[in-house]
Amino acid sequence: MFDPDSLPYYDPLIETKIAVITGGNSGIGYYTTLHLYMHGFTVYICGRNSHKTNTAISDITKEAKRRLIANGGVLQNLGSLKYIHLDLTALKSVERAASKIAKMEKKIDVLINNAGIMAVPFEMTRDGFEIQMQTNYVSHFLFTMRLLPLLRECNGRIISLSSIGHHFEFSYWKMDQLWDYKPNMIFTWFRYAMTKTAVIQFTKMLAIKYPDVICVSLHPGLVMNTNLFSYWTRLPIIGIFFWLFFQVIGYFFGVSNEQGSLATLKCALSDDINIEKHNGKYFTTGGLETKSSYVAKNLDDAASTWIWTVHELKNRGFDV
């Protein structure tokens, strides 16, 4: 694991750097936001709950100052934190959030598609997508495409969080495959895998279509101390077994929320990441380059996923 303090710092009084992150108020998103803030960025935290996000903003501000004091009171100008309402289960909310940011900023240096849900019960959104597919992938696709002109203004970076769970899609499945079967505890993982494979495919297609922007995807690590598992651990009776299972996995193989943020931070800030070598690549824990599954890196499948997404969004009134 590398030290995030070794990454470039930008004095906000000299140079303005803008970052946009979804789900930046909790889990690994919290620590991603914290470090970007400490590195001088203006960070737009996009989330659904204003109270939770504003509470996180207060906590991050205090934690950043505490760390500076603990580091010997190093004189360092911090960035700023701003809240943007974003509900990934509603495409109109995604459109409004992107439009609001575009009215306030002329460029974006880093976009981090961080928010997501995992292995939840089957549900369709009001927009007609399976809820994991829309939250993890489709809404981030629309959000990214709307903000892309601002990213291209400064050769920005797009970092999208996938998961090692994408390997569960062992063969390319049609994007309208819902896997609405029982038991949910099995088929929900197929639905999840499809969304995280789609994230990697989207990243590869972006890198091809827009080579002036650095586009990478990553698996942050097995972060067990996260709200993503709350559905499983709250199940009656069996929930305690899931809790114990996740504790064991976390003890032997897991990383902390802050450690889970390191891959994102390295891809977002490191001078070692460049368009020539890394555009469209897939990274893992700590920011190490690795290989995605055969399905995820197949360009024909990636093109099919892109075409399906554009078509489905157009059918709902969103041209991209």
C-alpha positions as CSV (number, residue, x, y, z in Angstrom):
1,M,0.0,0.0,0.0
2,F,1.3,3.4,-0.9
3,D,1.0,6.6,1.1
4,P,-1.6,8.9,-0.4
5,D,0.3,11.9,1.0
6,S,2.9,11.2,-1.6
7,L,0.4,12.1,-4.4
8,P,0.5,15.6,-5.9
9,Y,-1.0,18.5,-3.9
10,Y,-2.6,21.5,-5.5
11,D,-2.8,24.7,-3.6
12,P,-6.4,26.0,-4.2
13,L,-5.1,29.6,-3.8
14,I,-2.9,29.0,-6.9
15,E,-4.6,26.4,-9.0
16,T,-8.3,25.3,-9.0
17,K,-8.9,21.5,-9.2
18,I,-12.4,20.1,-9.5
19,A,-13.5,16.6,-8.5
20,V,-17.0,15.1,-8.7
21,I,-17.7,11.9,-6.8
22,T,-20.9,9.8,-6.4
23,G,-21.4,8.3,-3.0
24,G,-18.6,10.3,-1.5
25,N,-20.2,10.6,2.0
26,S,-19.6,7.1,3.3
27,G,-17.4,4.0,3.0
28,I,-14.5,4.2,0.7
29,G,-16.1,7.3,-0.9
30,Y,-15.7,9.1,2.4
31,Y,-11.9,8.6,2.5
32,T,-11.6,9.3,-1.2
33,T,-13.3,12.7,-0.6
34,L,-11.2,13.3,2.5
35,H,-7.9,12.9,0.6
36,L,-9.0,14.9,-2.4
37,Y,-10.0,17.7,-0.1
38,M,-6.6,17.5,1.7
39,H,-4.9,17.6,-1.7
40,G,-6.6,20.9,-2.5
41,F,-9.6,19.8,-4.6
42,T,-13.0,21.4,-4.7
43,V,-15.1,18.2,-4.3
44,Y,-18.7,17.9,-5.4
45,I,-20.2,15.1,-3.3
46,C,-23.2,13.7,-5.1
47,G,-25.7,11.8,-3.0
48,R,-29.3,11.2,-2.3
49,N,-29.5,12.1,1.4
50,S,-28.6,15.8,2.1
51,H,-28.5,15.3,5.9
52,K,-26.0,12.4,5.7
53,T,-23.9,14.2,3.1
54,N,-23.8,17.5,5.0
55,T,-22.9,15.5,8.2
56,A,-20.1,13.8,6.3
57,I,-18.8,17.2,5.0
58,S,-18.6,18.4,8.6
59,D,-16.8,15.2,9.7
60,I,-14.4,15.3,6.8
61,T,-13.5,19.0,7.5
62,K,-12.7,18.2,11.1
63,E,-10.8,15.0,10.3
64,A,-8.7,16.8,7.7
65,K,-7.7,19.5,10.3
66,R,-7.0,16.8,12.9
67,R,-4.7,15.0,10.5
68,L,-2.8,18.2,9.7
69,I,-2.3,19.0,13.4
70,A,-1.2,15.4,14.0
71,N,1.3,15.8,11.2
72,G,3.0,18.6,13.0
73,G,0.7,21.4,12.0
74,V,1.9,21.5,8.4
75,L,0.7,24.7,6.7
76,Q,-1.5,23.5,3.9
77,N,-4.5,25.1,2.3
78,L,-7.4,22.7,2.1
79,G,-9.9,22.5,-0.8
80,S,-13.7,22.8,-0.4
81,L,-16.6,20.5,-0.2
82,K,-20.0,20.9,-1.9
83,Y,-23.2,18.9,-1.9
84,I,-25.1,18.0,-5.1
85,H,-28.4,16.0,-4.8
86,L,-28.2,12.9,-6.9
87,D,-30.6,9.9,-6.9
88,L,-29.1,7.2,-9.1
89,T,-32.5,5.4,-9.2
90,A,-34.0,8.3,-11.1
91,L,-32.6,9.4,-14.4
92,K,-34.2,12.8,-14.2
93,S,-32.3,13.4,-11.0
94,V,-29.0,12.4,-12.7
95,E,-29.8,14.8,-15.5
96,R,-30.5,17.6,-13.0
97,A,-27.3,17.0,-11.0
98,A,-25.1,17.0,-14.1
99,S,-26.8,20.2,-15.4
100,K,-26.3,21.9,-12.0
101,I,-22.6,21.1,-12.0
102,A,-22.2,22.2,-15.6
103,K,-23.7,25.6,-14.6
104,M,-21.2,26.1,-11.8
105,E,-18.0,24.8,-13.4
106,K,-16.2,25.2,-16.7
107,K,-14.1,22.1,-16.3
108,I,-13.8,18.9,-14.2
109,D,-10.4,17.4,-13.5
110,V,-11.6,14.1,-12.0
111,L,-15.0,12.3,-12.1
112,I,-15.3,9.3,-9.7
113,N,-18.2,6.9,-10.3
114,N,-18.0,5.5,-6.8
115,A,-21.6,4.8,-5.6
116,G,-23.2,1.4,-5.9
117,I,-25.3,-1.3,-4.4
118,M,-24.6,-5.0,-4.2
119,A,-26.7,-8.2,-4.2
120,V,-30.0,-6.7,-3.2
121,P,-33.5,-8.2,-3.8
122,F,-34.9,-7.9,-7.3
123,E,-36.6,-4.5,-8.0
124,M,-37.3,-2.4,-11.0
125,T,-36.8,1.4,-10.9
126,R,-39.3,3.9,-12.1
127,D,-37.2,4.2,-15.2
128,G,-37.7,0.5,-16.0
129,F,-34.3,-0.8,-15.2
130,E,-33.3,-3.5,-12.7
131,I,-32.2,-1.5,-9.7
132,Q,-28.6,-2.7,-9.6
133,M,-28.2,-2.2,-13.3
134,Q,-29.4,1.4,-13.1
135,T,-27.6,2.4,-9.8
136,N,-24.3,0.8,-10.6
137,Y,-24.1,1.3,-14.4
138,V,-26.8,3.1,-16.4
139,S,-27.1,6.2,-14.3
140,H,-23.3,6.5,-14.1
141,F,-23.2,6.2,-17.9
142,L,-25.7,9.1,-18.3
143,F,-23.9,11.2,-15.6
144,T,-20.5,10.6,-17.3
145,M,-21.7,11.5,-20.8
146,R,-23.4,14.7,-19.6
147,L,-20.2,15.8,-17.8
148,L,-17.8,14.6,-20.5
149,P,-17.5,18.0,-22.2
150,L,-16.2,19.5,-18.9
151,L,-13.7,16.6,-18.5
152,R,-12.4,17.1,-22.1
153,E,-11.7,20.8,-21.3
154,C,-8.7,19.8,-19.2
155,N,-7.9,16.2,-20.3
156,G,-9.5,15.0,-17.1
157,R,-9.8,11.6,-15.6
158,I,-12.8,9.2,-15.2
159,I,-12.5,6.6,-12.6
160,S,-15.3,4.0,-12.3
161,L,-15.5,1.5,-9.5
162,S,-16.2,-2.1,-10.6
163,S,-15.6,-5.2,-8.5
164,I,-13.9,-8.6,-8.5
165,G,-17.5,-9.8,-8.5
166,H,-17.7,-9.0,-12.2
167,H,-16.1,-12.5,-12.7
168,F,-19.5,-14.1,-11.9
169,E,-20.5,-13.1,-15.4
170,F,-18.7,-16.1,-16.9
171,S,-20.4,-15.7,-20.3
172,Y,-21.7,-12.5,-22.0
173,W,-25.4,-12.2,-21.1
174,K,-27.8,-10.0,-23.0
175,M,-28.2,-6.7,-21.1
176,D,-32.0,-7.2,-20.7
177,Q,-31.4,-10.5,-18.9
178,L,-33.0,-9.8,-15.5
179,W,-32.2,-13.0,-13.6
180,D,-35.5,-12.7,-11.7
181,Y,-35.4,-16.1,-10.3
182,K,-35.3,-17.7,-6.8
183,P,-33.4,-18.1,-4.6
184,N,-32.4,-14.4,-4.7
185,M,-29.2,-15.1,-2.8
186,I,-27.9,-16.8,-5.9
187,F,-29.3,-14.9,-8.8
188,T,-28.8,-11.4,-7.3
189,W,-25.0,-12.0,-7.7
190,F,-25.5,-12.6,-11.5
191,R,-27.4,-9.3,-11.7
192,Y,-24.6,-7.6,-9.7
193,A,-21.9,-9.2,-11.9
194,M,-23.6,-7.9,-15.1
195,T,-23.5,-4.3,-13.8
196,K,-19.8,-4.4,-12.8
197,T,-18.8,-6.0,-16.1
198,A,-20.7,-3.3,-17.8
199,V,-18.7,-0.7,-15.9
200,I,-15.5,-2.1,-17.2
201,Q,-16.9,-2.3,-20.8
202,F,-18.1,1.3,-20.6
203,T,-14.6,2.4,-19.5
204,K,-13.0,0.6,-22.4
205,M,-15.4,2.1,-24.9
206,L,-14.9,5.6,-23.4
207,A,-11.1,5.2,-23.8
208,I,-11.5,4.4,-27.5
209,K,-14.1,7.0,-28.3
210,Y,-12.5,9.8,-26.2
211,P,-8.7,9.2,-26.1
212,D,-8.1,12.7,-24.7
213,V,-9.5,11.7,-21.3
214,I,-7.9,9.1,-19.0
215,C,-10.6,6.4,-18.4
216,V,-9.9,3.6,-15.9
217,S,-11.9,1.1,-13.9
218,L,-10.9,-0.7,-10.7
219,H,-11.7,-3.1,-8.0
220,P,-11.0,-1.3,-4.7
221,G,-10.4,-4.5,-2.6
222,L,-12.5,-6.6,-0.4
223,V,-13.9,-3.9,1.8
224,M,-16.1,-5.6,4.3
225,N,-16.8,-2.7,6.7
226,T,-19.4,-1.2,4.4
227,N,-23.1,-0.6,4.0
228,L,-23.1,-2.8,0.9
229,F,-23.7,-5.9,3.1
230,S,-26.4,-4.4,5.3
231,Y,-29.2,-6.3,3.5
232,W,-27.6,-9.6,4.2
233,T,-26.6,-9.0,7.8
234,R,-30.1,-7.7,8.7
235,L,-32.0,-10.8,7.4
236,P,-33.9,-12.6,10.2
237,I,-32.0,-15.4,11.9
238,I,-29.7,-16.1,8.9
239,G,-28.3,-12.6,9.0
240,I,-26.1,-13.5,12.0
241,F,-24.4,-16.2,9.9
242,F,-23.8,-13.8,7.0
243,W,-22.3,-11.3,9.5
244,L,-19.9,-14.0,10.9
245,F,-19.0,-15.0,7.4
246,F,-18.2,-11.4,6.3
247,Q,-16.2,-10.9,9.5
248,V,-14.0,-14.0,8.7
249,I,-13.5,-13.0,5.1
250,G,-12.7,-9.4,6.2
251,Y,-10.2,-10.6,8.8
252,F,-8.2,-12.8,6.4
253,F,-8.6,-11.0,3.0
254,G,-10.3,-7.6,3.6
255,V,-9.0,-4.1,3.6
256,S,-10.3,-1.1,5.5
257,N,-12.4,1.6,3.9
258,E,-9.4,3.9,3.7
259,Q,-7.2,1.2,2.2
260,G,-10.0,0.6,-0.3
261,S,-9.9,4.3,-1.4
262,L,-6.2,4.1,-2.4
263,A,-6.7,2.6,-5.8
264,T,-9.1,5.4,-6.7
265,L,-6.8,8.0,-5.3
266,K,-3.8,6.7,-7.2
267,C,-5.7,6.6,-10.5
268,A,-7.1,10.1,-9.9
269,L,-3.9,11.8,-8.8
270,S,-0.8,9.9,-9.7
271,D,1.5,11.4,-12.4
272,D,2.4,7.7,-13.2
273,I,-1.1,7.2,-14.7
274,N,-1.1,8.4,-18.2
275,I,-3.2,8.2,-21.4
276,E,-0.6,6.4,-23.5
277,K,-0.1,3.4,-21.1
278,H,-3.2,3.2,-19.0
279,N,-6.3,4.4,-20.9
280,G,-9.1,1.8,-20.6
281,K,-7.1,-0.3,-18.1
282,Y,-8.4,-2.1,-15.0
283,F,-6.8,-1.7,-11.6
284,T,-7.1,-3.5,-8.3
285,T,-6.3,-2.9,-4.6
286,G,-3.8,-0.2,-4.0
287,G,-3.8,0.9,-7.6
288,L,-2.0,-2.0,-9.1
289,E,-2.8,-2.7,-12.8
290,T,-4.4,-6.1,-13.3
291,K,-6.6,-8.0,-15.8
292,S,-10.4,-8.1,-15.9
293,S,-12.4,-11.1,-17.0
294,Y,-12.5,-12.3,-20.6
295,V,-16.1,-11.1,-21.0
296,A,-15.2,-7.6,-19.6
297,K,-12.3,-7.0,-21.9
298,N,-14.0,-8.4,-25.0
299,L,-14.4,-5.3,-27.3
300,D,-17.3,-6.8,-29.3
301,D,-19.2,-7.4,-26.1
302,A,-18.3,-3.9,-24.9
303,A,-19.7,-2.4,-28.1
304,S,-22.9,-4.4,-27.7
305,T,-23.3,-3.1,-24.1
306,W,-22.6,0.5,-25.3
307,I,-25.2,0.3,-28.1
308,W,-27.8,-1.3,-25.8
309,T,-27.3,1.5,-23.2
310,V,-27.6,4.3,-25.7
311,H,-30.7,2.8,-27.2
312,E,-32.4,2.2,-23.8
313,L,-31.6,5.8,-22.7
314,K,-32.9,7.2,-26.0
315,N,-36.1,5.3,-25.5
316,R,-36.6,7.1,-22.2
317,G,-35.9,10.5,-23.7
318,F,-32.2,10.8,-22.9
319,D,-30.0,11.3,-26.0
320,V,-26.3,10.7,-25.4
